[in-house]
Amino acid sequence: MAKYEKVLNAIEKEKESLIALAREIHSNPETGRNEFIAVDLITNYLDRNGFKIFRGVGGLKTSFMASKGEEGYHVGFCAEYDALPEIGHGCGHNLIAIASVAAGIALASAIEGQQGRVSIIGTPDEEEHGGKVDMVRLGVFDDIDAAMMFHPDCATRIHIESLACRDYKFIFHGKNAHASSEPWEGRNALDAVIQTFNNINALRQHLKDNTRIHGIITEGGVAVNVIPDRAAADFLIRASNSSYLKEVVEKVINCARSAAIATGTDLEVIESDYPYEAMNSNKVLGDSFSVSLDEAGYNVESTHDVGIGSIDMGNVSRVTPSIYPVLALTGDWIPRHTFEFASLCNTEQAYEVMLAAGKAMAITGQKVINDPELQGQIKKEFDNQNSLQKN
């Protein structure tokens, strides 16, 4: 452990300050692209610790990059800090943010005087639109050689999977009529929405495992005695890889098309500009993190399993080797996106896990920066993953 002494000492030295930052962010929850308090707290702290601060990277008002070092292998730690409406930090982003800050502070201390670059990348709006999608498009991650972050949960998994995801709105345009005296004059847009749901439900049995389709009706008419001339539904469509997702999307759109034909309505399809890609978890990097986690003293035991969702870190993993380990805060089961989980994320136990995650990421970064052979193995796996996906 002596070779990681600088990492461990740096975080121990800053422990109280780091926990205070996490508590302050937890006490001031801000929704996506409104995280001004969190960004000010983090960047002011990093500025005092000698990091160069770049605000608004990727064209987002509440993004940032804080860097130390000019040349060499570039390790990036992603910090999320947006909260959920009403619930607050029910996904533990206050812990994610400060674990990455801790990792950056510690790794910069460990490699001081040698080649290597460390960055903490502030990535806003993970919950709603996926700020990393914008940042990837605009090249923020292009010169990052390895990217890491952790996510709190009540289960532990190092090599995380995620589902590729697309977001669609279906708007049906029909014709108003009196629902009682002249219904034959109308074309019911709400019937088209309902038929779309029925068609999708019939489709489900013919889809591969780990395919998810879920939707809500957002418009359904304004008066019960008027045939609705407009109705709409939003759908999220997910699959284990982008290639199969493309097939599923076409089938779902056909469900809506056929509903429009059956009801005599016109269909308008709107696709979101924020597609989430499936996560390419780099196994070599993840295995190194797993060993580092033991070296950091993480010891929370959990028998629970974590389901598969969609994350914008998947988009990052397509442009640079990345990991997104999920770590249990407790052995009990408390679902995320709840008030109960939000409370858990403001406890001493949660902050101990946050600091352990920061230590493990920093130790992993130190190993990679100091080992060209390990760098090559990480890059080789990344290139192989990209090659397989293109084929």
Contacts in CASP RR format, 6 or more apart in sequence:
PFRMAT RR
TARGET T0000
AUTHOR 0000-0000-0000
METHOD contacts of the structure
MODEL  1
MAKYEKVLNAIEKEKESLIALAREIHSNPETGRNEFIAVDLITNYLDRNG
FKIFRGVGGLKTSFMASKGEEGYHVGFCAEYDALPEIGHGCGHNLIAIAS
VAAGIALASAIEGQQGRVSIIGTPDEEEHGGKVDMVRLGVFDDIDAAMMF
HPDCATRIHIESLACRDYKFIFHGKNAHASSEPWEGRNALDAVIQTFNNI
NALRQHLKDNTRIHGIITEGGVAVNVIPDRAAADFLIRASNSSYLKEVVE
KVINCARSAAIATGTDLEVIESDYPYEAMNSNKVLGDSFSVSLDEAGYNV
ESTHDVGIGSIDMGNVSRVTPSIYPVLALTGDWIPRHTFEFASLCNTEQA
YEVMLAAGKAMAITGQKVINDPELQGQIKKEFDNQNSLQKN
1 8 0 8 1.000
1 295 0 8 1.000
3 366 0 8 1.000
4 110 0 8 1.000
4 295 0 8 1.000
4 363 0 8 1.000
4 366 0 8 1.000
6 106 0 8 1.000
6 109 0 8 1.000
6 110 0 8 1.000
7 106 0 8 1.000
7 107 0 8 1.000
7 109 0 8 1.000
7 110 0 8 1.000
7 359 0 8 1.000
7 362 0 8 1.000
7 363 0 8 1.000
7 366 0 8 1.000
8 106 0 8 1.000
8 296 0 8 1.000
8 359 0 8 1.000
9 109 0 8 1.000
10 105 0 8 1.000
10 106 0 8 1.000
10 109 0 8 1.000
10 110 0 8 1.000
10 362 0 8 1.000
11 18 0 8 1.000
11 102 0 8 1.000
11 105 0 8 1.000
11 106 0 8 1.000
11 355 0 8 1.000
11 358 0 8 1.000
11 359 0 8 1.000
11 362 0 8 1.000
14 102 0 8 1.000
14 105 0 8 1.000
15 355 0 8 1.000
17 45 0 8 1.000
18 98 0 8 1.000
18 101 0 8 1.000
18 102 0 8 1.000
18 354 0 8 1.000
18 355 0 8 1.000
19 98 0 8 1.000
19 351 0 8 1.000
19 354 0 8 1.000
19 355 0 8 1.000
21 41 0 8 1.000
21 42 0 8 1.000
21 45 0 8 1.000
21 97 0 8 1.000
21 98 0 8 1.000
21 101 0 8 1.000
22 94 0 8 1.000
22 95 0 8 1.000
22 97 0 8 1.000
22 98 0 8 1.000
22 351 0 8 1.000
22 354 0 8 1.000
23 94 0 8 1.000
23 346 0 8 1.000
24 37 0 8 1.000
24 41 0 8 1.000
25 37 0 8 1.000
25 38 0 8 1.000
25 41 0 8 1.000
25 81 0 8 1.000
25 89 0 8 1.000
25 93 0 8 1.000
25 94 0 8 1.000
25 97 0 8 1.000
25 98 0 8 1.000
26 89 0 8 1.000
26 94 0 8 1.000
26 342 0 8 1.000
26 345 0 8 1.000
26 346 0 8 1.000
27 346 0 8 1.000
28 37 0 8 1.000
28 38 0 8 1.000
29 83 0 8 1.000
29 84 0 8 1.000
29 88 0 8 1.000
29 89 0 8 1.000
30 36 0 8 1.000
30 37 0 8 1.000
30 38 0 8 1.000
30 81 0 8 1.000
30 82 0 8 1.000
30 83 0 8 1.000
31 82 0 8 1.000
31 83 0 8 1.000
31 84 0 8 1.000
31 85 0 8 1.000
31 127 0 8 1.000
31 128 0 8 1.000
32 62 0 8 1.000
32 82 0 8 1.000
32 83 0 8 1.000
32 124 0 8 1.000
32 125 0 8 1.000
32 126 0 8 1.000
32 127 0 8 1.000
32 128 0 8 1.000
32 129 0 8 1.000
33 60 0 8 1.000
33 61 0 8 1.000
33 62 0 8 1.000
33 82 0 8 1.000
33 124 0 8 1.000
33 125 0 8 1.000
33 128 0 8 1.000
33 129 0 8 1.000
33 131 0 8 1.000
34 62 0 8 1.000
34 82 0 8 1.000
35 62 0 8 1.000
35 81 0 8 1.000
35 82 0 8 1.000
35 83 0 8 1.000
35 124 0 8 1.000
35 125 0 8 1.000
36 61 0 8 1.000
36 62 0 8 1.000
38 62 0 8 1.000
38 81 0 8 1.000
38 97 0 8 1.000
39 55 0 8 1.000
39 62 0 8 1.000
39 63 0 8 1.000
39 64 0 8 1.000
39 81 0 8 1.000
39 122 0 8 1.000
39 124 0 8 1.000
42 64 0 8 1.000
42 66 0 8 1.000
42 79 0 8 1.000
42 81 0 8 1.000
42 97 0 8 1.000
42 98 0 8 1.000
42 101 0 8 1.000
42 120 0 8 1.000
42 122 0 8 1.000
43 53 0 8 1.000
43 55 0 8 1.000
43 64 0 8 1.000
43 66 0 8 1.000
45 101 0 8 1.000
46 53 0 8 1.000
46 66 0 8 1.000
46 101 0 8 1.000
46 105 0 8 1.000
46 120 0 8 1.000
47 53 0 8 1.000
47 66 0 8 1.000
49 105 0 8 1.000
49 108 0 8 1.000
50 68 0 8 1.000
51 66 0 8 1.000
51 67 0 8 1.000
51 68 0 8 1.000
51 108 0 8 1.000
51 120 0 8 1.000
52 66 0 8 1.000
52 67 0 8 1.000
52 68 0 8 1.000
53 64 0 8 1.000
53 65 0 8 1.000
53 66 0 8 1.000
54 64 0 8 1.000
54 65 0 8 1.000
54 66 0 8 1.000
54 67 0 8 1.000
55 63 0 8 1.000
55 64 0 8 1.000
56 62 0 8 1.000
56 63 0 8 1.000
56 64 0 8 1.000
57 63 0 8 1.000
57 64 0 8 1.000
57 65 0 8 1.000
57 121 0 8 1.000
57 135 0 8 1.000
57 138 0 8 1.000
57 140 0 8 1.000
58 134 0 8 1.000
58 135 0 8 1.000
58 138 0 8 1.000
58 139 0 8 1.000
58 140 0 8 1.000
59 134 0 8 1.000
59 138 0 8 1.000
60 124 0 8 1.000
60 125 0 8 1.000
60 131 0 8 1.000
60 134 0 8 1.000
60 135 0 8 1.000
62 124 0 8 1.000
62 125 0 8 1.000
63 121 0 8 1.000
63 122 0 8 1.000
63 123 0 8 1.000
63 124 0 8 1.000
63 131 0 8 1.000
63 135 0 8 1.000
63 140 0 8 1.000
64 121 0 8 1.000
64 122 0 8 1.000
65 119 0 8 1.000
65 120 0 8 1.000
65 121 0 8 1.000
65 122 0 8 1.000
65 140 0 8 1.000
66 119 0 8 1.000
66 120 0 8 1.000
67 117 0 8 1.000
67 118 0 8 1.000
67 119 0 8 1.000
68 104 0 8 1.000
68 108 0 8 1.000
68 117 0 8 1.000
68 118 0 8 1.000
68 119 0 8 1.000
69 108 0 8 1.000
69 116 0 8 1.000
69 117 0 8 1.000
69 118 0 8 1.000
70 117 0 8 1.000
71 115 0 8 1.000
71 116 0 8 1.000
71 117 0 8 1.000
72 115 0 8 1.000
72 116 0 8 1.000
72 117 0 8 1.000
72 369 0 8 1.000
73 115 0 8 1.000
73 116 0 8 1.000
73 117 0 8 1.000
73 145 0 8 1.000
73 146 0 8 1.000
73 368 0 8 1.000
73 369 0 8 1.000
73 375 0 8 1.000
74 116 0 8 1.000
74 117 0 8 1.000
74 118 0 8 1.000
74 119 0 8 1.000
74 143 0 8 1.000
74 144 0 8 1.000
74 145 0 8 1.000
74 146 0 8 1.000
75 107 0 8 1.000
75 116 0 8 1.000
75 117 0 8 1.000
75 118 0 8 1.000
75 119 0 8 1.000
75 144 0 8 1.000
75 145 0 8 1.000
75 146 0 8 1.000
75 147 0 8 1.000
75 148 0 8 1.000
75 365 0 8 1.000
75 368 0 8 1.000
75 369 0 8 1.000
76 118 0 8 1.000
76 119 0 8 1.000
76 120 0 8 1.000
76 121 0 8 1.000
76 144 0 8 1.000
76 146 0 8 1.000
76 147 0 8 1.000
76 148 0 8 1.000
77 99 0 8 1.000
77 100 0 8 1.000
77 101 0 8 1.000
77 103 0 8 1.000
77 104 0 8 1.000
77 118 0 8 1.000
77 119 0 8 1.000
77 120 0 8 1.000
77 121 0 8 1.000
77 147 0 8 1.000
77 148 0 8 1.000
77 149 0 8 1.000
77 361 0 8 1.000
78 96 0 8 1.000
78 100 0 8 1.000
78 121 0 8 1.000
78 122 0 8 1.000
78 123 0 8 1.000
78 132 0 8 1.000
78 147 0 8 1.000
78 148 0 8 1.000
78 149 0 8 1.000
78 313 0 8 1.000
78 316 0 8 1.000
79 96 0 8 1.000
79 97 0 8 1.000
79 98 0 8 1.000
79 100 0 8 1.000
79 101 0 8 1.000
79 120 0 8 1.000
79 121 0 8 1.000
79 122 0 8 1.000
79 123 0 8 1.000
79 149 0 8 1.000
80 93 0 8 1.000
80 96 0 8 1.000
80 97 0 8 1.000
80 122 0 8 1.000
80 123 0 8 1.000
80 124 0 8 1.000
80 126 0 8 1.000
80 149 0 8 1.000
81 93 0 8 1.000
81 94 0 8 1.000
81 96 0 8 1.000
81 97 0 8 1.000
81 122 0 8 1.000
81 124 0 8 1.000
82 93 0 8 1.000
82 124 0 8 1.000
82 125 0 8 1.000
82 126 0 8 1.000
82 127 0 8 1.000
82 128 0 8 1.000
83 89 0 8 1.000
83 90 0 8 1.000
83 91 0 8 1.000
83 93 0 8 1.000
83 127 0 8 1.000
84 90 0 8 1.000
84 91 0 8 1.000
84 127 0 8 1.000
84 337 0 8 1.000
84 342 0 8 1.000
87 337 0 8 1.000
87 338 0 8 1.000
87 339 0 8 1.000
87 342 0 8 1.000
88 342 0 8 1.000
89 342 0 8 1.000
89 345 0 8 1.000
89 346 0 8 1.000
90 336 0 8 1.000
90 337 0 8 1.000
90 338 0 8 1.000
90 339 0 8 1.000
90 341 0 8 1.000
90 342 0 8 1.000
90 345 0 8 1.000
91 127 0 8 1.000
91 336 0 8 1.000
91 337 0 8 1.000
91 341 0 8 1.000
92 151 0 8 1.000
92 152 0 8 1.000
92 336 0 8 1.000
92 341 0 8 1.000
92 342 0 8 1.000
92 345 0 8 1.000
92 350 0 8 1.000
93 126 0 8 1.000
94 345 0 8 1.000
94 346 0 8 1.000
95 152 0 8 1.000
95 345 0 8 1.000
95 350 0 8 1.000
95 351 0 8 1.000
95 353 0 8 1.000
95 354 0 8 1.000
95 357 0 8 1.000
96 149 0 8 1.000
96 150 0 8 1.000
96 151 0 8 1.000
96 152 0 8 1.000
97 122 0 8 1.000
98 354 0 8 1.000
99 149 0 8 1.000
99 150 0 8 1.000
99 354 0 8 1.000
99 355 0 8 1.000
99 357 0 8 1.000
99 358 0 8 1.000
99 361 0 8 1.000
100 120 0 8 1.000
100 121 0 8 1.000
100 122 0 8 1.000
100 148 0 8 1.000
100 149 0 8 1.000
100 358 0 8 1.000
100 361 0 8 1.000
101 120 0 8 1.000
102 354 0 8 1.000
102 355 0 8 1.000
102 357 0 8 1.000
102 358 0 8 1.000
102 359 0 8 1.000
102 362 0 8 1.000
103 120 0 8 1.000
103 148 0 8 1.000
103 357 0 8 1.000
103 358 0 8 1.000
103 359 0 8 1.000
103 361 0 8 1.000
103 362 0 8 1.000
104 118 0 8 1.000
104 119 0 8 1.000
104 120 0 8 1.000
104 361 0 8 1.000
104 362 0 8 1.000
106 358 0 8 1.000
106 359 0 8 1.000
106 362 0 8 1.000
107 118 0 8 1.000
107 361 0 8 1.000
107 362 0 8 1.000
107 365 0 8 1.000
107 366 0 8 1.000
107 369 0 8 1.000
108 118 0 8 1.000
110 362 0 8 1.000
110 366 0 8 1.000
111 118 0 8 1.000
111 366 0 8 1.000
111 369 0 8 1.000
111 370 0 8 1.000
114 369 0 8 1.000
115 369 0 8 1.000
116 369 0 8 1.000
119 144 0 8 1.000
121 135 0 8 1.000
121 140 0 8 1.000
121 141 0 8 1.000
121 144 0 8 1.000
121 147 0 8 1.000
123 130 0 8 1.000
123 131 0 8 1.000
123 132 0 8 1.000
123 135 0 8 1.000
123 312 0 8 1.000
124 131 0 8 1.000
125 131 0 8 1.000
126 132 0 8 1.000
126 311 0 8 1.000
126 312 0 8 1.000
129 274 0 8 1.000
130 274 0 8 1.000
130 276 0 8 1.000
130 312 0 8 1.000
131 274 0 8 1.000
131 312 0 8 1.000
132 312 0 8 1.000
132 313 0 8 1.000
132 314 0 8 1.000
132 315 0 8 1.000
132 316 0 8 1.000
133 274 0 8 1.000
133 275 0 8 1.000
133 276 0 8 1.000
133 312 0 8 1.000
133 315 0 8 1.000
135 141 0 8 1.000
136 315 0 8 1.000
136 316 0 8 1.000
136 318 0 8 1.000
136 319 0 8 1.000
139 319 0 8 1.000
141 147 0 8 1.000
141 316 0 8 1.000
141 319 0 8 1.000
141 320 0 8 1.000
142 319 0 8 1.000
142 320 0 8 1.000
144 320 0 8 1.000
145 320 0 8 1.000
145 321 0 8 1.000
145 375 0 8 1.000
145 379 0 8 1.000
146 282 0 8 1.000
146 285 0 8 1.000
146 320 0 8 1.000
146 321 0 8 1.000
146 322 0 8 1.000
146 365 0 8 1.000
146 368 0 8 1.000
146 378 0 8 1.000
147 313 0 8 1.000
147 316 0 8 1.000
147 317 0 8 1.000
147 320 0 8 1.000
147 321 0 8 1.000
147 322 0 8 1.000
147 323 0 8 1.000
148 285 0 8 1.000
148 289 0 8 1.000
148 322 0 8 1.000
148 323 0 8 1.000
148 361 0 8 1.000
148 364 0 8 1.000
148 365 0 8 1.000
149 313 0 8 1.000
149 323 0 8 1.000
149 324 0 8 1.000
149 361 0 8 1.000
150 324 0 8 1.000
150 325 0 8 1.000
150 326 0 8 1.000
150 327 0 8 1.000
150 357 0 8 1.000
150 358 0 8 1.000
150 360 0 8 1.000
150 361 0 8 1.000
151 160 0 8 1.000
151 324 0 8 1.000
151 325 0 8 1.000
151 326 0 8 1.000
151 327 0 8 1.000
152 326 0 8 1.000
152 327 0 8 1.000
152 328 0 8 1.000
152 329 0 8 1.000
152 345 0 8 1.000
152 350 0 8 1.000
152 353 0 8 1.000
152 354 0 8 1.000
153 306 0 8 1.000
153 326 0 8 1.000
153 327 0 8 1.000
153 328 0 8 1.000
153 329 0 8 1.000
153 336 0 8 1.000
154 302 0 8 1.000
154 304 0 8 1.000
154 328 0 8 1.000
154 329 0 8 1.000
154 330 0 8 1.000
154 331 0 8 1.000
154 332 0 8 1.000
154 333 0 8 1.000
154 334 0 8 1.000
154 335 0 8 1.000
155 302 0 8 1.000
155 304 0 8 1.000
155 305 0 8 1.000
155 306 0 8 1.000
155 326 0 8 1.000
155 328 0 8 1.000
156 300 0 8 1.000
156 302 0 8 1.000
156 325 0 8 1.000
156 326 0 8 1.000
156 327 0 8 1.000
156 328 0 8 1.000
157 306 0 8 1.000
157 325 0 8 1.000
157 326 0 8 1.000
158 286 0 8 1.000
158 287 0 8 1.000
158 289 0 8 1.000
158 290 0 8 1.000
158 293 0 8 1.000
158 323 0 8 1.000
158 325 0 8 1.000
159 281 0 8 1.000
159 283 0 8 1.000
159 286 0 8 1.000
159 323 0 8 1.000
159 325 0 8 1.000
160 279 0 8 1.000
160 281 0 8 1.000
160 306 0 8 1.000
160 323 0 8 1.000
160 324 0 8 1.000
160 325 0 8 1.000
160 326 0 8 1.000
161 240 0 8 1.000
161 278 0 8 1.000
161 279 0 8 1.000
161 281 0 8 1.000
161 308 0 8 1.000
162 276 0 8 1.000
162 278 0 8 1.000
162 279 0 8 1.000
162 308 0 8 1.000
162 309 0 8 1.000
162 310 0 8 1.000
162 311 0 8 1.000
162 313 0 8 1.000
162 314 0 8 1.000
162 324 0 8 1.000
163 210 0 8 1.000
163 212 0 8 1.000
163 238 0 8 1.000
163 239 0 8 1.000
163 240 0 8 1.000
163 276 0 8 1.000
163 278 0 8 1.000
163 308 0 8 1.000
163 309 0 8 1.000
163 310 0 8 1.000
164 238 0 8 1.000
164 239 0 8 1.000
164 240 0 8 1.000
164 241 0 8 1.000
164 242 0 8 1.000
164 245 0 8 1.000
164 275 0 8 1.000
164 276 0 8 1.000
164 277 0 8 1.000
164 278 0 8 1.000
164 310 0 8 1.000
165 236 0 8 1.000
165 237 0 8 1.000
165 238 0 8 1.000
165 245 0 8 1.000
165 275 0 8 1.000
165 276 0 8 1.000
165 309 0 8 1.000
165 310 0 8 1.000
166 236 0 8 1.000
166 237 0 8 1.000
166 238 0 8 1.000
166 245 0 8 1.000
166 249 0 8 1.000
166 271 0 8 1.000
166 272 0 8 1.000
166 275 0 8 1.000
166 276 0 8 1.000
167 234 0 8 1.000
167 235 0 8 1.000
167 236 0 8 1.000
167 237 0 8 1.000
167 271 0 8 1.000
167 272 0 8 1.000
167 274 0 8 1.000
167 275 0 8 1.000
168 234 0 8 1.000
168 235 0 8 1.000
168 237 0 8 1.000
168 249 0 8 1.000
168 252 0 8 1.000
168 253 0 8 1.000
168 269 0 8 1.000
168 270 0 8 1.000
168 271 0 8 1.000
168 272 0 8 1.000
169 218 0 8 1.000
169 232 0 8 1.000
169 233 0 8 1.000
169 234 0 8 1.000
169 235 0 8 1.000
169 269 0 8 1.000
169 270 0 8 1.000
169 272 0 8 1.000
170 193 0 8 1.000
170 196 0 8 1.000
170 232 0 8 1.000
170 233 0 8 1.000
170 235 0 8 1.000
170 256 0 8 1.000
170 267 0 8 1.000
170 268 0 8 1.000
170 269 0 8 1.000
171 219 0 8 1.000
171 230 0 8 1.000
171 231 0 8 1.000
171 232 0 8 1.000
171 267 0 8 1.000
171 268 0 8 1.000
171 269 0 8 1.000
171 270 0 8 1.000
172 189 0 8 1.000
172 190 0 8 1.000
172 192 0 8 1.000
172 193 0 8 1.000
172 230 0 8 1.000
172 231 0 8 1.000
172 232 0 8 1.000
172 256 0 8 1.000
172 259 0 8 1.000
172 260 0 8 1.000
172 263 0 8 1.000
172 265 0 8 1.000
172 266 0 8 1.000
172 267 0 8 1.000
172 268 0 8 1.000
173 189 0 8 1.000
173 229 0 8 1.000
173 230 0 8 1.000
173 265 0 8 1.000
173 266 0 8 1.000
173 267 0 8 1.000
173 268 0 8 1.000
174 186 0 8 1.000
174 187 0 8 1.000
174 188 0 8 1.000
174 189 0 8 1.000
174 192 0 8 1.000
174 228 0 8 1.000
174 229 0 8 1.000
174 230 0 8 1.000
174 263 0 8 1.000
174 264 0 8 1.000
174 265 0 8 1.000
174 266 0 8 1.000
175 185 0 8 1.000
175 186 0 8 1.000
175 187 0 8 1.000
175 227 0 8 1.000
175 229 0 8 1.000
176 186 0 8 1.000
176 226 0 8 1.000
176 227 0 8 1.000
176 228 0 8 1.000
176 229 0 8 1.000
177 183 0 8 1.000
177 184 0 8 1.000
177 185 0 8 1.000
177 186 0 8 1.000
177 226 0 8 1.000
177 227 0 8 1.000
178 185 0 8 1.000
178 225 0 8 1.000
178 226 0 8 1.000
178 227 0 8 1.000
179 224 0 8 1.000
179 225 0 8 1.000
179 226 0 8 1.000
179 227 0 8 1.000
180 225 0 8 1.000
183 227 0 8 1.000
185 227 0 8 1.000
186 227 0 8 1.000
186 229 0 8 1.000
187 227 0 8 1.000
187 229 0 8 1.000
187 263 0 8 1.000
187 264 0 8 1.000
187 265 0 8 1.000
188 227 0 8 1.000
188 228 0 8 1.000
188 263 0 8 1.000
188 265 0 8 1.000
189 220 0 8 1.000
189 221 0 8 1.000
189 228 0 8 1.000
189 229 0 8 1.000
189 230 0 8 1.000
189 231 0 8 1.000
189 263 0 8 1.000
189 265 0 8 1.000
190 220 0 8 1.000
190 221 0 8 1.000
190 228 0 8 1.000
190 231 0 8 1.000
191 263 0 8 1.000
191 265 0 8 1.000
192 231 0 8 1.000
192 256 0 8 1.000
192 259 0 8 1.000
192 260 0 8 1.000
192 262 0 8 1.000
192 263 0 8 1.000
192 264 0 8 1.000
192 265 0 8 1.000
192 267 0 8 1.000
193 217 0 8 1.000
193 220 0 8 1.000
193 231 0 8 1.000
193 232 0 8 1.000
193 233 0 8 1.000
193 259 0 8 1.000
195 258 0 8 1.000
195 259 0 8 1.000
195 262 0 8 1.000
195 263 0 8 1.000
196 233 0 8 1.000
196 255 0 8 1.000
196 256 0 8 1.000
196 259 0 8 1.000
197 215 0 8 1.000
197 233 0 8 1.000
199 255 0 8 1.000
199 256 0 8 1.000
199 258 0 8 1.000
199 259 0 8 1.000
200 213 0 8 1.000
200 235 0 8 1.000
200 252 0 8 1.000
200 255 0 8 1.000
203 213 0 8 1.000
203 251 0 8 1.000
203 252 0 8 1.000
203 255 0 8 1.000
204 213 0 8 1.000
207 213 0 8 1.000
207 248 0 8 1.000
208 239 0 8 1.000
208 240 0 8 1.000
208 244 0 8 1.000
209 240 0 8 1.000
210 238 0 8 1.000
210 239 0 8 1.000
210 240 0 8 1.000
210 308 0 8 1.000
211 238 0 8 1.000
211 239 0 8 1.000
211 240 0 8 1.000
211 244 0 8 1.000
211 248 0 8 1.000
212 236 0 8 1.000
212 237 0 8 1.000
212 238 0 8 1.000
212 239 0 8 1.000
213 235 0 8 1.000
213 236 0 8 1.000
213 237 0 8 1.000
213 238 0 8 1.000
213 248 0 8 1.000
213 252 0 8 1.000
214 235 0 8 1.000
214 236 0 8 1.000
215 233 0 8 1.000
215 234 0 8 1.000
215 235 0 8 1.000
215 236 0 8 1.000
216 233 0 8 1.000
216 234 0 8 1.000
217 231 0 8 1.000
217 232 0 8 1.000
217 233 0 8 1.000
218 232 0 8 1.000
218 233 0 8 1.000
218 234 0 8 1.000
219 230 0 8 1.000
219 231 0 8 1.000
219 232 0 8 1.000
220 228 0 8 1.000
220 230 0 8 1.000
220 231 0 8 1.000
220 232 0 8 1.000
221 228 0 8 1.000
221 230 0 8 1.000
221 231 0 8 1.000
222 228 0 8 1.000
235 252 0 8 1.000
236 310 0 8 1.000
237 245 0 8 1.000
237 248 0 8 1.000
237 249 0 8 1.000
237 252 0 8 1.000
238 245 0 8 1.000
238 309 0 8 1.000
238 310 0 8 1.000
239 245 0 8 1.000
239 248 0 8 1.000
239 278 0 8 1.000
240 278 0 8 1.000
240 308 0 8 1.000
241 278 0 8 1.000
241 389 0 8 1.000
242 277 0 8 1.000
242 278 0 8 1.000
242 389 0 8 1.000
243 389 0 8 1.000
253 269 0 8 1.000
256 267 0 8 1.000
256 269 0 8 1.000
257 267 0 8 1.000
259 265 0 8 1.000
259 267 0 8 1.000
260 266 0 8 1.000
260 267 0 8 1.000
274 312 0 8 1.000
275 315 0 8 1.000
276 310 0 8 1.000
276 311 0 8 1.000
276 312 0 8 1.000
276 314 0 8 1.000
276 315 0 8 1.000
277 314 0 8 1.000
277 315 0 8 1.000
277 317 0 8 1.000
277 318 0 8 1.000
278 314 0 8 1.000
279 311 0 8 1.000
279 313 0 8 1.000
279 314 0 8 1.000
279 317 0 8 1.000
279 322 0 8 1.000
279 324 0 8 1.000
280 314 0 8 1.000
280 317 0 8 1.000
280 318 0 8 1.000
280 322 0 8 1.000
280 382 0 8 1.000
280 385 0 8 1.000
280 389 0 8 1.000
281 317 0 8 1.000
281 322 0 8 1.000
281 323 0 8 1.000
281 324 0 8 1.000
282 317 0 8 1.000
282 321 0 8 1.000
282 322 0 8 1.000
282 323 0 8 1.000
282 378 0 8 1.000
282 381 0 8 1.000
282 382 0 8 1.000
282 385 0 8 1.000
283 381 0 8 1.000
284 321 0 8 1.000
284 374 0 8 1.000
284 377 0 8 1.000
284 378 0 8 1.000
284 381 0 8 1.000
285 321 0 8 1.000
285 322 0 8 1.000
285 323 0 8 1.000
285 364 0 8 1.000
285 368 0 8 1.000
285 378 0 8 1.000
286 323 0 8 1.000
286 325 0 8 1.000
286 364 0 8 1.000
288 364 0 8 1.000
288 367 0 8 1.000
288 368 0 8 1.000
288 374 0 8 1.000
289 323 0 8 1.000
289 325 0 8 1.000
289 360 0 8 1.000
289 361 0 8 1.000
289 364 0 8 1.000
290 325 0 8 1.000
292 359 0 8 1.000
292 360 0 8 1.000
292 361 0 8 1.000
292 363 0 8 1.000
292 364 0 8 1.000
292 367 0 8 1.000
293 325 0 8 1.000
293 327 0 8 1.000
293 356 0 8 1.000
293 357 0 8 1.000
293 360 0 8 1.000
295 359 0 8 1.000
295 360 0 8 1.000
295 363 0 8 1.000
296 356 0 8 1.000
296 357 0 8 1.000
296 358 0 8 1.000
296 359 0 8 1.000
296 360 0 8 1.000
296 363 0 8 1.000
297 356 0 8 1.000
297 359 0 8 1.000
298 327 0 8 1.000
298 353 0 8 1.000
298 356 0 8 1.000
298 357 0 8 1.000
298 360 0 8 1.000
300 327 0 8 1.000
300 328 0 8 1.000
300 329 0 8 1.000
300 330 0 8 1.000
300 331 0 8 1.000
300 353 0 8 1.000
301 328 0 8 1.000
301 331 0 8 1.000
302 328 0 8 1.000
302 330 0 8 1.000
302 331 0 8 1.000
303 331 0 8 1.000
304 328 0 8 1.000
304 331 0 8 1.000
304 333 0 8 1.000
306 326 0 8 1.000
311 324 0 8 1.000
313 322 0 8 1.000
313 324 0 8 1.000
314 322 0 8 1.000
314 324 0 8 1.000
316 322 0 8 1.000
317 324 0 8 1.000
318 386 0 8 1.000
320 382 0 8 1.000
321 378 0 8 1.000
321 379 0 8 1.000
321 381 0 8 1.000
321 382 0 8 1.000
325 357 0 8 1.000
327 353 0 8 1.000
327 356 0 8 1.000
327 357 0 8 1.000
328 353 0 8 1.000
329 344 0 8 1.000
329 345 0 8 1.000
329 347 0 8 1.000
329 349 0 8 1.000
329 350 0 8 1.000
329 353 0 8 1.000
330 344 0 8 1.000
330 349 0 8 1.000
334 340 0 8 1.000
334 341 0 8 1.000
334 344 0 8 1.000
335 341 0 8 1.000
344 350 0 8 1.000
367 374 0 8 1.000
368 374 0 8 1.000
368 375 0 8 1.000
368 378 0 8 1.000
END
